Amino acid sequence: MAQNSNPYGQPIGEPLTDWSTRPLPGDVTLQGAFCRLEPLDAEHHARDLYAAYSSAPDGRDWTYMFAGPFRDAGEYLRYAEGISRGADPKHYAVIDNALGKAVGTLALMRIDPGHGAIEIGNIAFSPLLKQKRASTEAQFLVMKYVFDELRYRRYEWKCDSLNAPSRKAAERLGFSFEGIFRQAVIYKGRSRDTAWFSIIDKEWPSLKKAFLAWLSMENFNSDGRQIRTLAELRREQPERHRREAVE
């Protein structure tokens, strides 16, 4: 890889002569084949969301979240009312197209328009959404919005370093592990070491192709089982191979 340098012979990063501050995430609806994302509206979404979350056998899905579990629908409604008013994090409800109901939420957060960095977080997917095509599609729709429409450079995923399912999900979706920030956060009365992951804009074109291939009807059999995994499809992308060879 060619190295840039300044007049003193010091190595410097690549120039960004056409860079400009990026827009903030907005009140958009992101439509997919299996789900759509809408700005979270407590009045319209909270009842369905609480019912979806209540289908879980226990409260373990909230262990690594900053909020929850919730004692009743009223407590969740108050929580949803609070988070729906914020611009950072900007929360969206995931609507299952077949059910016509909200079955999960996620948020764009730690938004840095000047540097083009943004984080996906507060991912609360109910049992009605987990391990479904709509779950992966929801993640894809947000990535597509961030990279193709808002034109951000860096897309982050952070989680408790002890949260093995979240770390596994990040890797499945194509995020690169960047390291552990020790004692980064205090939540629910305990210390958290935070695992950091990212995708950058140069990686998005090949990753987008892999997502589209995975989501295609041809990649699922008559029982709805995937034929090729997302990881397999990512490895087939030549751009990814070249990047990994350089690294």
PAFI-103573 format. One record per atom (N, C-alpha, C, O): z, x, y. Coordinates in steps of 0.001 Angstrom, whole numbers, plus 500000, padded with zeros to 6 digits. Layout:
N
ZXY ...
% end
This chain:
247
500000500849498803 500000500000500000 500000500882501245 500797501816501339 499115500596502200 499017501399503408 500302501274504216 500904500203504287 500716502392504827 501941502434505599 501613502472507085 500852503331507531 502177501552507851 502024501570509298 503023502546509901 504119502735509374 502632503162511011 503533504082511701 503338503961513200 502287503524513667 504355504349513947 504275504324515404 503833505691515927 503618506604515130 503692505860517255 503232507158517790 504146508332517466 503735509486517584 505385508048517056 506308509126516690 506221509497515214 506945510371514738 505327508821514496 505191509078513077 506213508369512214 506331508648511021 506953507452512818 507957506717512051 507323505513511355 506493504831511957 507691505237510110 507138504058509416 507665502773510041 508853502669510347 506793501806510228 507166500515510801 506490499395510018 505554499635509254 506967498190510212 506435497036509506 505056496643510007 504592497117511044 504403495753509236 503066495305509609 503103494510510910 504041493746511137 502103494677511761 502087493941513029 501793492461512815 501068492084511895 502361491641513672 502129490196513648 501643489786515039 502372489159515808 500418490148515338 499891489949516686 499660488483517032 499655488123518209 499468487629516023 499182486224516300 500357485314515967 500179484104515823 501555485878515841 502717485084515459 503193484227516621 503148484650517776 503649483017516305 504264482145517297 505406481378516637 505418481199515419 506356480931517436 507485480162516924 506990478933516179 506074478248516635 507593478656515040 507137477568514184 507827476252514543 508909476262515130 507212475125514196 507833473824514475 509052473583513584 509186474177512513 509922472713514043 511045472271513228 510571471227512212 509603470514512478 511228471124511063 510899470042510129 511104468692510805 512031468521511597 510245467745510492 510282466468511187 510569465287510277 510891465444509100 510444464108510853 510642462855510114 509346462470509406 508664461520509790 509031463226508373 507774463036507656 508048462417506290 509140462550505736 507039461742505764 507047461285504380 506059462144503604 504893462259503984 506527462743502522 505698463616501696 505391462873500393 506285462626499584 504139462528500205 503755461680499080 503217462488497912 502354463346498094 503722462220496718 503231462840495509 502836461789494489 502930460590494748 502394462246493331 501988461323492274 503192460668491592 503106459523491148 504314461392491507 505479460900490778 506643460543491694 507532459784491308 506639461082492891 507726460816493828 507224460950495248 506109461413495489 508049460546496172 507797460814497586 509118461186498240 510191460800497775 509022461928499306 510202462318500064 510178461601501404 509153461564502085 511321461030501775 511483460340503041 512709460896503754 513659461315503093 512714460910505092 513950461288505796 515103460415505324 514968459194505236 516223461032505022 517355460284504485 517821459231505491 518080459542506653 517923457997505035 518396456879505830 519512456212505027 519258455586503999 520736456352505503 521878455861504732 521765454372504439 522079453931503333 521323453602505411 521233452153505222 520274451784504098 520532450854503334 519165452519503999 518141452190503009 518333452911501669 517920452399500628 518947454078501690 518958454910500492 520317455037499803 520367455278498597 521417454880500539 522728455247499996 523107454435498763 523651454991497808 522832453138498762 523214452308497615 522525452790496333 523168452936495293 521213453034496419 520472453487495235 520910454888494827 520998455195493638 521182455730495808 521598457092495482 522943457092494772 523115457790493773 523887456326495271 525199456297494620 525078455764493194 525721456282492281 524261454738493001 524062454203491654 523434455255490740 523815455378489576 522472456010491268 521820457050490469 522807458156490106 522841458604488960 523610458598491072 524595459643490794 525665459147489822 526186459920489018 525989457864489898 527024457296489027 526577457201487577 527400456944486698 525293457402487308 524814457381485926 525189458655485163 525031458718483944 525688459670485882 526156460894485225 527488460616484533 528279459813485027 527749461264483403 528987460985482662 530244461508483339 531342461030483057 530094462494484239 531259463060484921 530810463663486251 529663463485486661 531702464367486915 531410464877488246 530960466314488298 530985466919489370 530546466892487175 530231468322487153 529030468695488022 528910469847488439 528148467750488299 526990468067489141 527392468426490567 526590468995491308 528619468102490960 529084468368492324 529953469617492417 530410469963493506 530189470293491312 531092471446491307 530681472494492334 531529473025493051 529392472795492410 528916473861493294 528346473329494610 527736474080495371 528544472036494878 528126471446496139 529296471496497126 530457471563496721 528982471463498404 530032471484499421 530758470144499506 531895470090499975 530121469067499062 530729467737499083 530758467173497668 530197467752496738 531437466009497527 531463465313496250 532383465967495239 532880467072495453 532608465255494111 532094463915493790 532767462842494644 533781463092495295 532186461653494628 532625460587495505 533346459505494706 532935459141493604 534430459002495290 535279458049494570 534628456676494436 534835455981493441 533846456289495431 533234454962495389 532017454932496302 531721455909496990 531313453802496303 530087453675497090 530350453790498582 529515454311499322 531503453307499029 531825453390500446 531995454819500918 531551455173502010 532636455642500102 532811457053500461 531464457759500520 531214458564501417 530595457451499553 529278458085499596 528475457608500800 527764458397501421 528581456326501134 527863455799502298 528273456541503564 527417456906504370 529543456763503746 530016457480504940 529480458904504956 529095459416506007 529456459534503804 528888460889503710 527405460868504063 526943461702504841 526653459918503496 525218459838503761 524946459539505231 523992460069505801 525768458700505850 525600458415507268 525761459684508098 525022459902509057 526717460507507730 526951461745508469 525815462735508340 525349463278509342 525361462981507118 524327463997506938 522948463534507393 522087464356507707 522736462222507430 521420461724507831 521168461905509322 520021461855509768 522230462116510094 522073462263511544 521739463683511963 521387463905513122 521834464639511073 521651466035511438 520199466487511420 519371465947510686 519909467494512247 518587468112512265 518564469417511477 517495469873511071 519716470015511259 519841471238510460 521247471251509859 522211471595510542 521363470882508591 520309470570507619 519568469261507925 520131468312508470 518289469253507552 517448468064507638 517313467512506228 516646468106505381 517954466364505980 518028465817504626 516887464834504361 516474464070505233 516396464885503124 515350463973502667 515788463324501360 516435463953500522 515425462061501205 515662461357499947 514432461472499062 513302461398499543 514658461654497769 513571461706496793 513459460328496152 514397459853495512 512305459692496328 512074458350495801 511208458443494554 510104458985494605 511698457919493437 510896457859492218 509845456771492395 510188455613492633 508563457133492279 507490456166492524 507505455016491521 507211453876491883 507842455302490269 507846454250489249 509014453295489442 508864452083489283 510186453842489786 511372453010489965 511411452355491342 511988451282491519 510782453025492323 510839452540493691 512216452695494309 512570451961495232 513003453652493804 514370453859494281 514636455332494548 514004456214493967 515592455575495449 516031456939495716 516866457434494544 517783456750494091 516540458631494055 517230459174492879 517777460581493126 518308461209492211 517650461073494354 518168462395494677 517919462736496127 517208462021496833 518511463832496567 518304464322497928 518172465834497923 518591466506496981 517589466351498979 517537467785499247 517437467966500750 517262466996501488 517549469209501204 517549469441502649 516877470762502993 516928471723502226 516251470786504154 515800472029504772 516872472439505765 517323471626506572 517283473707505708 518477474122506443 518387475587506858 517453476302506493 519385476012507630 519400477377508185 518006477697508748 517400478721508431 517531476786509585 516154476822510077 516038477824511214 516752477721512211 515152478782511069 514955479844512062 513484479864512472 512710480650511926 513081479013513427 511659478923513801 511114480216514391 509939480531514204 511946480965515098 511468482190515727 511039483253514737 510083483990514977 511748483329513624 511426484321512595 510680483704511423 510270484421510510 510497482387511432 509743481726510369 510454481717509040 509818481842507993 511783481569509065 512565481531507830 513269480190507721 513729479639508721 513352479668506505 513957478362506276 514486478322504850 513948478985503964 515531477550504632 516168477471503311 516069476061502748 516197475081503483 515844475964501456 515963474699500739 517357474673500121 517755475615499436 518097473591500363 519461473557499863 519987472145499761 519246471176499927 521288472034499482 521934470732499290 521136469862498312 520956468664498533 520668470478497244 519853469766496261 520773468979495336 521501469554494527 520731467667495465 521568466780494648 520657465820493895 520316464748494394 520262466223492676 519370465421491853 520192464689490795 520976465305490073 520009463382490709 520735462569489742 520132462720488346 519057463304488207 520805462205487302 520214462235485966 518877461508485879 518096461782484968 518592460592486798 517312459888486797 516163460756487277 514998460381487143 516487461920487839 515471462823488387 515412464161487665 514346464770487567 516539464617487165 516581465942486536 515633466039485351 515499465108484557 514973467200485252 514083467527484134 512948466516483980 512447466301482876 512551465908485071 511399465022485100 510298465691485923 510570466587486723 509061465253485724 507969465799486519 508210465588488011 507830466421488835 508840464475488347 509126464193489753 510049465238490363 509952465528491555 510941465806489562 511854466827490059 511091468070490524 511322468583491618 510183468538489672 509363469690490044 508429469348491190 508222470156492095 507869468151491151 506954467753492224 507675467692493562 507105468075494584 508910467223493579 509665467165494829 509812468552495424 509656468730496632 510111469534494589 510223470914495077 508876471411495603 508814472073496639 507818471094494895 506477471503495321 506109470876496664 505562471555497533 506400469602496839 506041468916498084 506729469554499284 506129469675500352 507987469963499115 508690470606500232 508105471984500511 507899472342501671 507833472763499462 507211474074499663 505876473947500381 505588474699501312 505074473002499949 503766472790500552 503901472440502037 503144472934502872 504854471600502345 505107471229503741 505511472449504566 505018472642505678 506398473261504025 506907474426504747 505821475472504970 505689476003506073 505041475771503931 504053476846504041 502718476377504628 502138477069505465 502231475219504201 500892474791504626 500893474074505969 499937474199506735 501944473329506264 501967472562507510 502805473233508594 502333473410509717 504021473601508279 504874474244509278 504568475725509441 504873476310510481 503967476338508423 503519477738508456 504682478722508611 504602479670509392 505752478488507868 506855479444507840 506484480635506956 505609480538506095 507167481764507187 506882483007506462 507796483210505253 507424483882504291 508980482629505308 510007482922504307 510739481636503937 511160480871504805 510882481413502630 511481480199502085 512610480636501165 512370481318500168 513837480250501489 515001480792500809 515682479767499898 515595478557500107 516350480292498901 517206479512497986 518490480303497836 518458481484497491 519620479660498095 520914480324497932 521827479429497115 521751478202497188 522691480063496334 523625479289495522 524818480148495160 524783481371495298 525875479502494695 527022480213494141 526503481112493018 525750480664492154 526909482372493036 526417483300492009 526833482885490608 526238483338489631 527852482027490490 528305481547489185 527565480298488729 527782479820487615 526700479772489573 525964478545489257 524703478894488460 523611479009489016 524879479057487163 523770479479486297 522590478507486322 521451478970486383 522793477183486279 521638476275486321 520814476411487604 519586476335487558 521479476612488753 520750476765490008 519962478069490018 518823478094490484 520535479131489521 519827480403489465 518614480312488538 517546480844488839 518796479638487422 517681479454486486 516575478622487116 515395478919486931 516946477579487862 515953476736488531 515169477523489562 513950477379489655 515850478354490339 515166479166491346 514124480075490705 513000480186491194 514501480717489617 513570481615488935 512399480841488340 511262481310488395 512657479668487776 511580478846487212 510579478449488291 509374478422488042 511070478145489475 510200477690490560 509453478825491252 508625478570492127 509727480069490878 508968481188491426 509666481976492500 509043482835493124 510944481717492745 511697482503493715 512013483885493142 512208484038491937 512060484873494007 512450486228493619 513916486457493970 514351486153495081 514664486986493026 516081487287493251 516204488487494175 515536489503493983 517067488360495181 517214489436496177 518581490116496144 518740491197496710 519560489510495498 520856490160495424 522010489197495640 521814487993495802 523224489753495640 524455488992495784 525138489380497092 525376490558497356 525446488379497900 526267488579499094 527707488262498694 528045487103498450 528544489280498628 529900489116498126 530800488429499151 530742488712500348 531632487519498647 532596486789499477 531940486246500744 532456486401501851 530793485608500550 530006485137501691 530489483804502235 530314483519503420 531100482977501376 531405481595501737 532760481203501157 533156481676500092 533472480320501885 534650479646501351 534342478158501313 533984477573502336 534475477544500153 534247476101500045 535117475519498949 535389476159497933 535544474298499180 536435473593498252 537647474440497880 538135474386496752 538126475227498852 539320476021498660 539145477247497787 540127477801497292 537899477681497588 537677478859496752 536604479758497368 535817479330498212 536598481004496924 535648481989497412 534328481892496661 534289481554495477 533240482197497382 531922482175496751 531164483448497047 530999483826498207 530703484108496005 529664485123496127 528341484372496066 528147483528495191 527436484669496981 526190483915497088 525003484700496559 524767485836496969 524256484090495645 523006484670495137 521864484234496046 521726483053496363 521053485193496458 519926484943497368 518606485076496615 518420485998495821 517694484142496878 516342484150496333 515378483817497468 515771483224498472 514114484204497299 513130483848498330 511725483773497758 511421484338496707 510875483051498492 509414483087498342 508873483392499725 509361482839500711 507867484265499822 507261484544501119 505818484047501134 505220483772500094 505284483942502344 503976483290502516 502860483947501728 501929483262501303 502924485260501518 501876485956500764 501850485527499302 500819485636498638 502982485041498800 503080484617497400 502691483158497205 502419482731496083 502663482400498280 502457480968498171 501106480574497579 501088479688496724 499966481165497970 498687480683497419 498627480694495894 498166479726495291 499083481768495265 499036481806493799 500085480886493194 499850480278492149 501234480781493837 502266479885493342 501820478432493442 502098477629492551 501131478097494521 500615476737494697 499644476374493575 499694475260493054 498774477288493204 497836477036492106 498575476759490804 498184475883490033 499648477515490563 500420477315489336 501090475945489331 501103475265488304 501643475537490464 502259474212490547 501231473114490291 501492472180489533 500074473225490915 499043472192490744 498583472116489295 498327471029488777 498479473272488640 498091473285487231 499182472658486367 498888471919485427 500424472949486682 501535472395485890 501629470883486063 501869470162485095 501444470405487277 501586468977487563 500399468137487091 500494466911487038 499284468784486748 498096468031486355 498342467258485064 499122467687484214 497678466124484924 497836465294483736 497425466047482478 497953465782481398 496487466985482606 496007467742481452 497091468648480871 496965469113479739 498148468902481633 499191469797481150 500287469066480386 501294469673480021 500104467760480139 501113466996479425 500463466216478285 499376465656478428 501161466197477151 500621465459476007 500950463975476119 501514463537477122 500609463219475119 500793461764475163 502263461362475214 502590460254475639 503150462258474783 504587461991474834 505218462447476148 506429462332476341 504379462967477052 504893463432478339 505497464813478294 506181465207479238 505271465560477238 505800466917477130 504804467919477714 503591467789477546 505348468918478404 504482469925478999 503790470748477922 504356470994476857 502570471169478205 501816472018477287 502048473483477618 502308474297476732 501952473815478913 502235475181479360 503355475123480399 503405474206481218 504236476093480359 505346476133481307 504868476632482664 503803477237482786 505672476365483666 505354476840485009 505335478362485055 504505478952485747 506239478997484329 506272480462484283 504991481013483676 504453482000484177 504491480401482615 503236480845481987 502074480715482963 501229481606483054 502033479621483682 500939479395484628 501025480354485811 499998480769486347 502234480706486219 502371481697487296 501837483056486867 501183483752487644 502120483425485632 501683484742485150 500163484845485065 499619485949485060 499474483711484999 498013483724484918 497340483954486268 496133484191486330 498117483886487348 497525484012488676 497296485478489012 498247486259489005 496040485879489312 495755487293489581 496478487826490793 496845489000490816 496700486986491823 497389487458493021 498809487874492674 499319488859493209 499442487139491791 500803487467491379 500820488788490634 501707489614490848 499832488993489750 499764490245489010 499646491440489951 500313492459489767 498796491303490956 498590492426491875 499861492720492649 500212493885492836 500568491670493109 501792491890493853 502830492585492997 503486493523493451 502987492128491741 503988492734490871 503616494166490508 504500495000490310 502318494463490417 501898495837490110 502266496780491246 502665497920491013 502128496292492489 502477497125493654 503965497378493701 504406498487494003 504757496329493397 506213496476493431 506702497398492312 507904497635492189 
% end
